Amino acid sequence: MSKALELMYTGDIIDSSEAERIGMVSRVVPDDELSEVAMELAQKLASGPSIAHALTKKMVYTAHERTFEEQLWMEGQASTASGSSEDRKEGLRAFVERREPKFQGR
């Protein structure tokens, strides 16, 4: 937060390695690899457990609104909600069978 505010206040320009170092970007790749790396990440996310991804995103983006105890309770609720999904069962089966899971978003 402090670095973000500093950059907003000063208007300073930073290079890609500094942006990566401070967590402004998650990864830096050469220009000619950008499309390939972006598509790989998109495919990985798209083939993942969409229910768990949605719950995780909601938990992260709203965590600042709750106390620690409330956050733990919310995480328990999210775990319960995703725990009975077909995707959760598929994830466990795939783990036991040592294969890649095929999530369906249900």
All heavy atoms as an XYZ file, in Angstrom:
826
protein
N       0.832     -1.190      0.000
C       0.000      0.000      0.000
C       0.879      1.258      0.000
O       0.598      2.188     -0.740
C      -0.921     -0.029      1.214
C      -1.843      1.165      1.300
S      -3.089      1.281      0.014
C      -4.213      0.023      0.526
N       1.913      1.251      0.832
C       2.730      2.460      0.914
C       3.431      2.752     -0.413
O       3.512      3.915     -0.830
C       3.747      2.356      2.045
O       4.666      1.315      1.802
N       3.919      1.725     -1.084
C       4.590      1.935     -2.368
C       3.579      2.375     -3.426
O       3.864      3.262     -4.241
C       5.316      0.669     -2.820
C       6.195      0.869     -4.033
C       7.325      1.848     -3.762
C       8.286      1.918     -4.905
N       9.373      2.869     -4.685
N       2.388      1.810     -3.412
C       1.349      2.216     -4.361
C       1.008      3.689     -4.168
O       0.901      4.447     -5.141
C       0.111      1.348     -4.177
N       0.848      4.095     -2.924
C       0.550      5.503     -2.647
C       1.703      6.408     -3.082
O       1.485      7.477     -3.660
C       0.239      5.705     -1.169
C      -1.124      5.176     -0.721
C      -1.240      5.214      0.799
C      -2.249      5.961     -1.366
N       2.933      5.983     -2.800
C       4.091      6.779     -3.217
C       4.086      6.994     -4.721
O       4.287      8.113     -5.209
C       5.390      6.086     -2.801
C       6.639      6.809     -3.267
C       7.913      6.024     -3.004
O       7.953      5.239     -2.033
O       8.860      6.192     -3.786
N       3.832      5.930     -5.488
C       3.817      6.053     -6.943
C       2.668      6.939     -7.421
O       2.825      7.717     -8.366
C       3.727      4.666     -7.591
C       4.972      3.792     -7.421
C       4.698      2.382     -7.913
C       6.170      4.392     -8.128
N       1.520      6.841     -6.752
C       0.381      7.690     -7.131
C       0.652      9.148     -6.806
O       0.314     10.042     -7.596
C      -0.886      7.210     -6.424
C      -1.434      5.914     -7.009
S      -2.991      5.446     -6.260
C      -2.433      4.269     -5.049
N       1.258      9.410     -5.668
C       1.542     10.785     -5.261
C       2.630     11.424     -6.119
O       2.549     12.601     -6.470
C       1.980     10.855     -3.797
C       0.922     10.477     -2.788
C       1.299      9.973     -1.545
C      -0.435     10.612     -3.040
C       0.355      9.631     -0.585
C      -1.386     10.263     -2.095
C      -0.987      9.778     -0.874
O      -1.917      9.436      0.070
N       3.669     10.663     -6.432
C       4.819     11.245     -7.123
C       4.721     11.160     -8.640
O       5.354     11.948     -9.335
C       6.125     10.531     -6.701
O       6.064      9.153     -7.117
C       6.354     10.631     -5.200
N       3.960     10.180     -9.125
C       3.905      9.986    -10.570
C       5.175      9.386    -11.131
O       5.389      9.404    -12.351
N       6.039      8.879    -10.254
C       7.290      8.275    -10.710
C       7.014      7.104    -11.643
O       6.036      6.367    -11.480
C       8.119      7.759     -9.524
C       8.717      8.885     -8.696
O       8.707     10.045     -9.157
O       9.195      8.593     -7.579
N       7.887      6.938    -12.622
C       7.811      5.830    -13.570
C       8.787      4.757    -13.093
O       9.931      5.062    -12.724
C       8.205      6.288    -14.994
C       7.337      7.464    -15.446
C       8.144      5.120    -15.966
C       5.857      7.161    -15.549
N       8.338      3.514    -13.079
C       9.221      2.408    -12.678
C       9.324      1.424    -13.835
O       8.440      1.356    -14.691
C       8.715      1.692    -11.403
C       7.324      1.107    -11.613
C       8.736      2.644    -10.213
C       6.827      0.246    -10.454
N      10.415      0.668    -13.855
C      10.581     -0.328    -14.918
C       9.932     -1.649    -14.514
O       9.440     -1.812    -13.396
C      12.062     -0.502    -15.281
C      12.910     -1.058    -14.144
O      12.364     -1.613    -13.168
O      14.143     -0.950    -14.239
N       9.931     -2.592    -15.441
C       9.236     -3.860    -15.221
C       9.829     -4.664    -14.065
O       9.090     -5.307    -13.314
C       9.236     -4.695    -16.494
O      10.559     -4.967    -16.915
N      11.141     -4.639    -13.903
C      11.721     -5.422    -12.803
C      11.346     -4.841    -11.447
O      11.110     -5.585    -10.489
C      13.225     -5.599    -12.928
O      13.853     -4.471    -13.398
N      11.237     -3.526    -11.347
C      10.801     -2.915    -10.087
C       9.319     -3.225     -9.843
O       8.922     -3.524     -8.720
C      11.042     -1.402    -10.111
C      10.523     -0.669     -8.887
C      11.232     -0.991     -7.569
O      12.182     -1.809     -7.546
O      10.825     -0.428     -6.528
N       8.516     -3.180    -10.900
C       7.099     -3.518    -10.757
C       6.929     -4.958    -10.266
O       6.095     -5.238     -9.406
C       6.377     -3.324    -12.091
N       7.751     -5.857    -10.764
C       7.703     -7.255    -10.305
C       8.189     -7.358     -8.861
O       7.591     -8.052     -8.036
C       8.545     -8.148    -11.220
C       8.465     -9.615    -10.859
C       9.268    -10.488    -11.810
O      10.318    -10.045    -12.336
O       8.853    -11.632    -12.014
N       9.264     -6.651     -8.543
C       9.843     -6.724     -7.199
C       8.847     -6.274     -6.133
O       8.761     -6.875     -5.069
C      11.108     -5.865     -7.118
C      11.868     -6.009     -5.802
C      13.011     -5.021     -5.685
N      12.560     -3.671     -5.428
C      12.113     -3.223     -4.254
N      12.038     -4.023     -3.222
N      11.734     -1.970     -4.112
N       8.061     -5.245     -6.427
C       7.125     -4.727     -5.422
C       5.743     -5.370     -5.505
O       4.832     -5.000     -4.777
C       7.004     -3.187     -5.502
C       6.380     -2.735     -6.824
C       8.351     -2.526     -5.257
C       6.093     -1.249     -6.909
N       5.595     -6.333     -6.408
C       4.321     -7.049     -6.492
C       3.243     -6.356     -7.299
O       2.076     -6.733     -7.238
N       3.620     -5.346     -8.072
C       2.646     -4.658     -8.907
C       2.225     -5.555    -10.074
O       1.094     -5.497    -10.540
C       3.222     -3.343     -9.439
C       2.251     -2.541    -10.262
S       2.981     -0.994    -10.816
C       2.639      0.035     -9.406
N       3.146     -6.368    -10.533
C       2.873     -7.386    -11.549
C       3.358     -8.717    -11.005
O       4.278     -8.773    -10.186
C       3.552     -7.071    -12.906
C       3.035     -5.768    -13.486
C       5.067     -7.020    -12.771
N       2.743     -9.794    -11.430
C       3.118    -11.102    -10.897
C       4.285    -11.733    -11.636
O       4.965    -12.605    -11.096
C       1.920    -12.057    -10.917
O       1.431    -12.208    -12.229
N       4.518    -11.274    -12.866
C       5.589    -11.888    -13.644
C       5.970    -10.967    -14.787
O       5.124    -10.266    -15.325
C       5.048    -13.223    -14.142
C       5.780    -13.930    -15.149
C       5.207    -15.277    -15.551
N       4.005    -15.709    -14.872
C       3.333    -16.796    -15.187
N       3.739    -17.559    -16.154
N       2.245    -17.145    -14.535
N       7.239    -11.005    -15.165
C       7.742    -10.238    -16.301
C       8.315    -11.234    -17.303
O       9.068    -12.128    -16.925
C       8.831     -9.227    -15.868
C       9.436     -8.527    -17.079
C       8.257     -8.212    -14.886
N       7.911    -11.097    -18.559
C       8.406    -11.992    -19.608
C       8.860    -11.151    -20.800
O       8.397    -10.023    -20.977
C       7.322    -12.999    -20.067
C       6.913    -13.912    -18.924
C       6.121    -12.306    -20.644
N       9.743    -11.693    -21.622
C      10.157    -10.969    -22.834
C       8.959    -10.719    -23.747
O       8.012    -11.518    -23.791
C      11.152    -11.925    -23.502
C      11.635    -12.809    -22.386
C      10.474    -12.947    -21.447
N       8.998     -9.614    -24.485
C       7.892     -9.241    -25.374
C       7.456    -10.383    -26.288
O       6.259    -10.620    -26.460
C       8.271     -8.036    -26.246
C       8.374     -6.752    -25.446
O       7.913     -6.728    -24.283
O       8.915     -5.775    -25.982
N       8.430    -11.071    -26.873
C       8.088    -12.112    -27.851
C       7.468    -13.358    -27.208
O       6.965    -14.229    -27.909
C       9.307    -12.489    -28.696
C      10.460    -13.051    -27.876
O      10.555    -12.743    -26.668
O      11.268    -13.802    -28.453
N       7.487    -13.462    -25.876
C       6.879    -14.600    -25.186
C       5.548    -14.244    -24.521
O       4.874    -15.121    -23.978
C       7.835    -15.132    -24.114
C       9.116    -15.710    -24.660
C      10.079    -16.134    -23.556
O       9.612    -16.419    -22.423
O      11.288    -16.154    -23.818
N       5.177    -12.973    -24.557
C       4.003    -12.514    -23.819
C       2.717    -13.241    -24.207
O       1.996    -13.741    -23.344
C       3.816    -11.003    -23.990
C       2.611    -10.416    -23.260
C       2.698    -10.674    -21.760
C       2.490     -8.932    -23.552
N       2.425    -13.343    -25.482
C       1.185    -13.995    -25.915
C       1.140    -15.451    -25.470
O       0.114    -15.929    -24.968
C       1.033    -13.916    -27.438
O       0.800    -12.586    -27.818
N       2.238    -16.149    -25.655
C       2.287    -17.574    -25.284
C       2.113    -17.752    -23.777
O       1.322    -18.591    -23.327
C       3.608    -18.194    -25.739
C       3.727    -19.665    -25.396
C       5.073    -20.252    -25.806
O       5.805    -19.631    -26.594
O       5.385    -21.347    -25.324
N       2.829    -16.968    -22.986
C       2.742    -17.071    -21.530
C       1.340    -16.691    -21.043
O       0.770    -17.352    -20.175
C       3.832    -16.208    -20.855
C       3.631    -16.134    -19.351
C       5.219    -16.757    -21.176
N       0.773    -15.646    -21.625
C      -0.576    -15.213    -21.247
C      -1.604    -16.295    -21.570
O      -2.501    -16.579    -20.770
C      -0.929    -13.906    -21.952
N      -1.488    -16.921    -22.735
C      -2.420    -17.988    -23.113
C      -2.270    -19.204    -22.203
O      -3.273    -19.827    -21.823
C      -2.222    -18.390    -24.576
C      -2.765    -17.368    -25.553
S      -4.530    -16.990    -25.306
C      -5.282    -18.537    -25.686
N      -1.043    -19.540    -21.839
C      -0.819    -20.672    -20.925
C      -1.497    -20.409    -19.579
O      -2.153    -21.293    -19.026
C       0.674    -20.924    -20.723
C       1.358    -21.549    -21.907
C       2.872    -21.624    -21.749
O       3.411    -21.199    -20.689
O       3.535    -22.090    -22.696
N      -1.332    -19.198    -19.062
C      -1.962    -18.860    -17.793
C      -3.484    -18.861    -17.926
O      -4.190    -19.407    -17.073
C      -1.475    -17.491    -17.292
C      -2.107    -17.001    -15.992
C      -1.869    -17.985    -14.842
C      -1.570    -15.617    -15.632
N      -3.990    -18.290    -19.015
C      -5.442    -18.262    -19.226
C      -6.010    -19.678    -19.305
O      -7.059    -19.968    -18.717
C      -5.767    -17.481    -20.502
N      -5.333    -20.555    -20.008
C      -5.800    -21.945    -20.121
C      -5.751    -22.656    -18.775
O      -6.666    -23.412    -18.431
C      -4.983    -22.698    -21.162
C      -5.291    -22.257    -22.575
C      -4.344    -22.840    -23.610
O      -3.261    -23.305    -23.298
N      -4.766    -22.781    -24.869
N      -4.705    -22.393    -18.010
C      -4.587    -23.011    -16.691
C      -5.734    -22.556    -15.786
O      -6.355    -23.356    -15.092
C      -3.235    -22.661    -16.061
C      -2.976    -23.336    -14.739
C      -1.571    -23.048    -14.243
C      -1.280    -23.857    -12.996
N       0.103    -23.709    -12.552
N      -6.007    -21.255    -15.791
C      -7.098    -20.737    -14.975
C      -8.450    -21.247    -15.459
O      -9.297    -21.640    -14.659
C      -7.076    -19.206    -14.972
C      -5.870    -18.559    -14.291
C      -5.909    -17.051    -14.478
C      -5.789    -18.936    -12.835
N      -8.652    -21.261    -16.775
C      -9.932    -21.704    -17.337
C     -10.202    -23.181    -17.068
O     -11.356    -23.584    -16.938
C      -9.970    -21.430    -18.837
N      -9.162    -23.975    -16.957
C      -9.359    -25.412    -16.711
C      -9.413    -25.733    -15.219
O      -9.619    -26.886    -14.843
C      -8.255    -26.226    -17.381
O      -7.009    -25.959    -16.772
N      -9.259    -24.731    -14.384
C      -9.265    -24.933    -12.937
C     -10.670    -24.992    -12.361
O     -11.666    -24.899    -13.076
N     -10.763    -25.127    -11.051
C     -12.057    -25.228    -10.367
C     -12.714    -23.848    -10.241
O     -12.421    -23.087     -9.323
C     -11.683    -25.806     -9.005
C     -10.286    -25.319     -8.772
C      -9.637    -25.270    -10.128
N     -13.605    -23.528    -11.154
C     -14.166    -22.174    -11.223
C     -14.934    -21.780     -9.956
O     -14.929    -20.614     -9.568
C     -15.052    -22.020    -12.457
O     -16.112    -22.963    -12.437
N     -15.586    -22.728     -9.311
C     -16.307    -22.415     -8.072
C     -15.314    -21.974     -6.997
O     -15.500    -20.945     -6.351
C     -17.129    -23.625     -7.589
C     -18.243    -23.941     -8.591
C     -17.713    -23.367     -6.202
C     -18.942    -25.260     -8.340
N     -14.255    -22.732     -6.829
C     -13.232    -22.384     -5.832
C     -12.551    -21.069     -6.197
O     -12.265    -20.253     -5.321
C     -12.208    -23.511     -5.715
N     -12.304    -20.855     -7.484
C     -11.680    -19.592     -7.905
C     -12.577    -18.410     -7.559
O     -12.101    -17.385     -7.057
C     -11.409    -19.595     -9.409
C     -10.246    -20.446     -9.805
N      -9.900    -20.639    -11.117
C      -9.350    -21.170     -9.090
C      -8.846    -21.418    -11.187
N      -8.496    -21.767     -9.970
N     -13.865    -18.539     -7.832
C     -14.802    -17.442     -7.549
C     -14.868    -17.152     -6.051
O     -14.856    -15.984     -5.631
C     -16.186    -17.779     -8.090
N     -14.950    -18.197     -5.241
C     -15.004    -18.005     -3.790
C     -13.708    -17.390     -3.265
O     -13.734    -16.503     -2.416
C     -15.292    -19.335     -3.086
C     -16.710    -19.875     -3.284
C     -16.806    -21.319     -2.799
C     -17.726    -19.000     -2.576
N     -12.580    -17.849     -3.786
C     -11.287    -17.312     -3.366
C     -11.189    -15.829     -3.722
O     -10.778    -15.006     -2.896
C     -10.135    -18.091     -4.033
O     -10.216    -19.454     -3.617
C      -8.781    -17.507     -3.660
N     -11.591    -15.481     -4.927
C     -11.545    -14.084     -5.365
C     -12.416    -13.216     -4.455
O     -11.989    -12.145     -4.006
C     -12.023    -13.984     -6.811
C     -11.963    -12.595     -7.388
C     -12.405    -12.611     -8.846
C     -12.415    -11.224     -9.438
N     -12.863    -11.239    -10.843
N     -13.608    -13.692     -4.163
C     -14.499    -12.935     -3.291
C     -13.880    -12.758     -1.911
O     -13.932    -11.673     -1.326
C     -15.846    -13.648     -3.180
C     -16.838    -12.920     -2.308
C     -18.163    -13.647     -2.263
C     -19.135    -12.888     -1.376
N     -20.435    -13.547     -1.303
N     -13.284    -13.818     -1.366
C     -12.688    -13.757     -0.030
C     -11.540    -12.748      0.019
O     -11.424    -11.974      0.962
C     -12.162    -15.131      0.389
C     -13.196    -16.233      0.404
S     -14.564    -15.926      1.494
C     -13.775    -16.147      3.026
N     -10.707    -12.761     -1.001
C      -9.547    -11.866     -1.022
C      -9.982    -10.408     -1.173
O      -9.514     -9.533     -0.448
C      -8.571    -12.263     -2.151
C      -7.510    -11.190     -2.364
C      -7.919    -13.601     -1.831
N     -10.891    -10.149     -2.100
C     -11.294     -8.773     -2.363
C     -12.156     -8.163     -1.264
O     -12.318     -6.949     -1.220
C     -11.998     -8.663     -3.714
C     -11.022     -8.599     -4.864
C     -10.751     -9.718     -5.639
C     -10.352     -7.420     -5.165
C      -9.851     -9.667     -6.677
C      -9.451     -7.355     -6.204
C      -9.202     -8.478     -6.963
O      -8.304     -8.420     -7.986
N     -12.725     -8.976     -0.393
C     -13.566     -8.425      0.672
C     -12.981     -8.631      2.068
O     -13.593     -8.225      3.048
C     -14.983     -9.038      0.627
O     -14.891    -10.452      0.812
C     -15.673     -8.731     -0.697
N     -11.812     -9.231      2.172
C     -11.214     -9.547      3.478
C     -11.004     -8.301      4.338
O     -11.153     -8.354      5.562
C      -9.894    -10.280      3.295
N     -10.678     -7.185      3.732
C     -10.424     -5.962      4.499
C     -11.670     -5.442      5.218
O     -11.575     -4.593      6.098
C      -9.852     -4.872      3.585
C     -10.845     -4.356      2.591
N     -11.142     -5.035      1.428
C     -11.613     -3.251      2.597
C     -12.063     -4.353      0.768
N     -12.360     -3.273      1.442
N     -12.833     -5.967      4.857
C     -14.087     -5.519      5.461
C     -14.429     -6.285      6.746
O     -15.385     -5.934      7.429
C     -15.245     -5.716      4.467
C     -15.071     -4.946      3.185
C     -16.087     -5.348      2.124
O     -16.921     -6.245      2.372
O     -16.032     -4.762      1.031
N     -13.658     -7.328      7.048
C     -13.994     -8.204      8.166
C     -12.894     -8.261      9.211
O     -11.730     -8.021      8.920
C     -14.233     -9.630      7.644
C     -15.497     -9.806      6.867
C     -15.703    -11.258      6.497
N     -14.874    -11.681      5.380
C     -15.119    -11.367      4.110
N     -16.157    -10.652      3.800
N     -14.333    -11.796      3.160
N     -13.302     -8.662     10.414
C     -12.317     -8.961     11.449
C     -11.706    -10.319     11.131
O     -12.218    -11.072     10.280
C     -12.981     -9.039     12.845
O     -13.864    -10.167     12.866
C     -13.713     -7.752     13.189
N     -10.657    -10.659     11.833
C     -10.004    -11.951     11.641
C     -10.985    -13.093     11.896
O     -11.057    -14.044     11.126
C      -8.792    -12.059     12.578
C      -8.063    -13.362     12.467
C      -7.341    -13.673     11.325
C      -8.094    -14.279     13.504
C      -6.664    -14.879     11.214
C      -7.422    -15.480     13.398
C      -6.701    -15.780     12.255
N     -11.753    -12.974     12.961
C     -12.712    -14.018     13.303
C     -13.792    -14.157     12.229
O     -14.188    -15.262     11.860
C     -13.360    -13.744     14.670
C     -12.419    -13.879     15.848
C     -11.479    -12.685     16.030
O     -11.714    -11.606     15.432
O     -10.485    -12.840     16.759
N     -14.264    -13.021     11.722
C     -15.270    -13.055     10.655
C     -14.700    -13.688      9.386
O     -15.381    -14.443      8.692
C     -15.770    -11.637     10.347
C     -16.613    -11.040     11.449
C     -16.872     -9.552     11.263
O     -16.078     -8.866     10.587
O     -17.882     -9.083     11.810
N     -13.440    -13.378      9.114
C     -12.793    -13.952      7.927
C     -12.679    -15.464      8.074
O     -12.943    -16.200      7.121
C     -11.419    -13.321      7.699
C     -10.696    -13.829      6.481
C     -11.340    -13.428      5.169
O     -12.168    -12.535      5.119
N     -10.967    -14.098      4.098
N     -12.290    -15.939      9.242
C     -12.210    -17.386      9.446
C     -13.571    -18.040      9.245
O     -13.683    -19.103      8.624
C     -11.674    -17.702     10.845
C     -10.202    -17.402     11.077
C      -9.835    -17.695     12.533
C      -9.321    -18.215     10.146
N     -14.622    -17.398      9.755
C     -15.972    -17.933      9.596
C     -16.344    -17.976      8.110
O     -16.881    -18.970      7.619
C     -16.976    -17.089     10.387
C     -18.360    -17.645     10.333
C     -18.880    -18.624     11.112
C     -19.394    -17.262      9.419
N     -20.183    -18.879     10.745
C     -20.526    -18.053      9.708
C     -19.478    -16.325      8.398
C     -21.714    -17.946      9.006
C     -20.670    -16.222      7.698
C     -21.765    -17.020      8.003
N     -16.046    -16.894      7.379
C     -16.357    -16.838      5.950
C     -15.596    -17.914      5.172
O     -16.147    -18.534      4.264
C     -16.025    -15.464      5.374
C     -16.955    -14.359      5.816
S     -18.651    -14.563      5.228
C     -18.428    -14.337      3.481
N     -14.345    -18.145      5.543
C     -13.573    -19.179      4.876
C     -14.164    -20.555      5.137
O     -14.178    -21.414      4.252
C     -12.108    -19.105      5.298
C     -11.408    -17.886      4.728
C      -9.960    -17.753      5.159
O      -9.379    -18.731      5.668
O      -9.405    -16.654      4.974
N     -14.653    -20.756      6.335
C     -15.338    -22.009      6.643
C     -16.582    -22.185      5.801
O     -16.862    -23.277      5.293
N     -17.351    -21.104      5.635
C     -18.551    -21.147      4.802
C     -18.190    -21.449      3.345
O     -18.858    -22.246      2.687
C     -19.304    -19.812      4.884
C     -19.880    -19.507      6.248
C     -20.873    -20.559      6.693
O     -21.837    -20.834      5.999
N     -20.632    -21.158      7.829
N     -17.146    -20.817      2.857
C     -16.712    -21.048      1.478
C     -16.242    -22.487      1.294
O     -16.540    -23.121      0.280
C     -15.599    -20.071      1.099
N     -15.544    -23.000      2.292
C     -15.076    -24.385      2.225
C     -16.251    -25.352      2.184
O     -16.258    -26.315      1.419
C     -14.181    -24.686      3.424
O     -13.746    -26.025      3.382
N     -17.260    -25.071      2.981
C     -18.458    -25.905      2.988
C     -19.165    -25.832      1.640
O     -19.582    -26.854      1.086
C     -19.421    -25.464      4.119
O     -18.747    -25.614      5.364
C     -20.689    -26.274      4.114
N     -19.279    -24.623      1.094
C     -19.965    -24.436     -0.189
C     -19.255    -25.170     -1.314
O     -19.897    -25.814     -2.148
C     -20.075    -22.948     -0.517
N     -17.946    -25.079     -1.350
C     -17.207    -25.744     -2.435
C     -16.959    -27.216     -2.130
O     -16.751    -28.012     -3.037
C     -15.884    -25.030     -2.706
O     -15.015    -25.156     -1.599
N     -17.015    -27.573     -0.861
C     -16.710    -28.944     -0.454
C     -17.681    -29.983     -0.944
O     -17.331    -31.153     -1.077
N     -18.900    -29.583     -1.255
C     -19.890    -30.544     -1.725
C     -20.047    -30.504     -3.252
O     -20.910    -31.172     -3.802
C     -21.241    -30.276     -1.051
O     -21.676    -28.965     -1.357
N     -19.205    -29.745     -3.918
C     -19.335    -29.611     -5.372
C     -18.769    -30.837     -6.096
O     -17.934    -31.569     -5.567
C     -18.601    -28.355     -5.859
O     -17.208    -28.521     -5.752
N     -19.236    -31.018     -7.311
C     -18.706    -32.092     -8.150
C     -17.226    -31.846     -8.455
O     -16.451    -32.792     -8.562
C     -19.511    -32.202     -9.442
C     -20.921    -32.732     -9.238
C     -21.694    -32.832    -10.535
O     -21.089    -33.143    -11.584
O     -22.906    -32.598    -10.509
N     -16.853    -30.580     -8.599
C     -15.456    -30.251     -8.868
C     -14.548    -30.703     -7.727
O     -13.444    -31.188     -7.958
C     -15.277    -28.749     -9.104
C     -15.660    -28.333    -10.516
O     -15.954    -29.214    -11.344
O     -15.660    -27.116    -10.781
N     -15.007    -30.541     -6.504
C     -14.201    -30.980     -5.356
C     -13.993    -32.495     -5.418
O     -12.881    -32.990     -5.234
C     -14.891    -30.586     -4.061
C     -14.360    -31.318     -2.861
C     -13.699    -30.433     -1.912
N     -13.401    -31.200     -0.706
C     -12.434    -30.918      0.079
N     -11.687    -29.882     -0.168
N     -12.198    -31.632      1.138
N     -15.071    -33.223     -5.691
C     -14.977    -34.689     -5.796
C     -14.037    -35.084     -6.929
O     -13.229    -35.995     -6.783
C     -16.365    -35.290     -5.991
C     -17.258    -35.109     -4.783
C     -18.682    -35.525     -5.077
C     -19.589    -35.094     -3.933
N     -21.003    -35.177     -4.278
N     -14.147    -34.378     -8.058
C     -13.270    -34.651     -9.192
C     -11.821    -34.363     -8.829
O     -10.914    -35.123     -9.188
C     -13.687    -33.829    -10.410
C     -12.680    -33.785    -11.550
C     -12.301    -35.138    -12.149
O     -12.970    -36.164    -11.875
O     -11.306    -35.176    -12.884
N     -11.575    -33.269     -8.120
C     -10.214    -32.937     -7.700
C      -9.611    -34.016     -6.821
O      -8.445    -34.394     -6.984
N     -10.390    -34.521     -5.895
C      -9.911    -35.593     -5.009
C      -9.659    -36.880     -5.784
O      -8.640    -37.556     -5.583
C     -10.906    -35.836     -3.874
C     -11.016    -34.709     -2.857
C     -12.174    -34.969     -1.891
C      -9.715    -34.534     -2.096
N     -10.601    -37.238     -6.685
C     -10.408    -38.452     -7.498
C      -9.153    -38.330     -8.350
O      -8.354    -39.262     -8.435
C     -11.623    -38.693     -8.405
C     -12.790    -39.377     -7.736
C     -13.820    -39.867     -8.753
N     -14.310    -38.810     -9.623
C     -15.369    -38.044     -9.375
N     -16.082    -38.231     -8.278
N     -15.731    -37.111    -10.219
N      -8.975    -37.181     -8.971
C      -7.807    -36.975     -9.828
C      -6.518    -37.072     -9.017
O      -5.536    -37.657     -9.473
C      -7.906    -35.619    -10.526
N      -6.532    -36.527     -7.802
C      -5.350    -36.605     -6.948
C      -5.020    -38.058     -6.623
O      -3.874    -38.491     -6.762
C      -5.581    -35.810     -5.664
C      -4.433    -35.882     -4.696
C      -3.289    -35.137     -4.908
C      -4.489    -36.722     -3.589
C      -2.217    -35.205     -4.021
C      -3.435    -36.806     -2.703
C      -2.296    -36.040     -2.919
N      -6.018    -38.823     -6.217
C      -5.809    -40.233     -5.857
C      -5.349    -41.037     -7.072
O      -4.475    -41.897     -6.970
C      -7.105    -40.838     -5.256
C      -7.017    -42.342     -5.129
C      -7.395    -40.201     -3.904
N      -5.922    -40.716     -8.231
C      -5.590    -41.434     -9.465
C      -4.351    -40.872    -10.159
O      -3.958    -41.359    -11.212
C      -6.796    -41.402    -10.415
C      -8.003    -42.125     -9.846
C      -9.274    -41.890    -10.652
O      -9.214    -41.268    -11.744
O     -10.344    -42.333    -10.182
N      -3.772    -39.839     -9.583
C      -2.557    -39.201    -10.115
C      -2.715    -38.776    -11.574
O      -1.926    -39.114    -12.446
C      -1.358    -40.111     -9.945
C      -1.053    -40.348     -8.500
C       0.127    -41.183     -8.284
N       0.272    -41.343     -6.839
C       1.191    -42.031     -6.267
N       2.089    -42.641     -6.979
N       1.256    -42.117     -4.963
N      -3.776    -37.997    -11.793
C      -4.043    -37.474    -13.127
C      -4.499    -36.028    -13.005
O      -4.790    -35.558    -11.915
C      -5.114    -38.308    -13.831
C      -6.456    -38.282    -13.122
C      -7.554    -38.995    -13.912
N      -8.771    -39.107    -13.164
C      -9.664    -38.129    -12.974
N      -9.464    -36.928    -13.494
N     -10.762    -38.330    -12.249
N      -4.551    -35.343    -14.111
C      -5.035    -33.970    -14.122
C      -6.549    -33.977    -13.958
O      -7.240    -34.763    -14.614
C      -4.669    -33.266    -15.435
C      -3.193    -32.960    -15.576
C      -2.711    -31.940    -14.564
O      -3.407    -30.933    -14.328
O      -1.620    -32.165    -14.001
N      -7.093    -33.121    -13.096
C      -8.546    -33.081    -12.942
C      -9.237    -32.422    -14.135
O      -8.628    -31.620    -14.847
C      -8.741    -32.232    -11.685
C      -7.511    -31.394    -11.607
C      -6.402    -32.202    -12.205
N     -10.478    -32.790    -14.351
C     -11.292    -32.184    -15.404
C     -12.498    -31.539    -14.724
O     -13.516    -32.185    -14.521
C     -11.718    -33.242    -16.407
C     -10.550    -33.814    -17.180
C     -10.997    -34.847    -18.211
C      -9.825    -35.298    -19.045
N      -9.060    -36.360    -18.451
N     -12.351    -30.272    -14.373
C     -13.384    -29.544    -13.654
C     -14.510    -29.120    -14.601
O     -14.261    -28.790    -15.758
C     -12.798    -28.331    -12.945
C     -11.771    -28.705    -11.913
C     -10.436    -28.343    -12.071
C     -12.134    -29.406    -10.776
C      -9.494    -28.672    -11.123
C     -11.190    -29.750     -9.817
C      -9.868    -29.384     -9.985
N     -15.734    -29.113    -14.094
C     -16.907    -28.782    -14.901
C     -17.626    -27.513    -14.407
O     -18.617    -27.113    -14.988
C     -17.896    -29.952    -14.869
C     -17.310    -31.248    -15.393
C     -16.943    -31.179    -16.863
O     -17.712    -30.661    -17.669
N     -15.766    -31.654    -17.207
N     -17.186    -26.944    -13.307
C     -17.843    -25.748    -12.792
C     -19.155    -26.052    -12.069
O     -20.046    -25.236    -11.997
N     -19.249    -27.262    -11.500
C     -20.447    -27.621    -10.743
C     -20.052    -28.278     -9.438
O     -19.072    -28.851     -9.265
C     -21.359    -28.598    -11.460
C     -21.274    -28.605    -12.922
C     -22.110    -29.687    -13.497
N     -21.158    -30.432    -14.287
C     -21.451    -31.275    -15.202
N     -22.655    -31.601    -15.438
N     -20.533    -31.861    -15.901
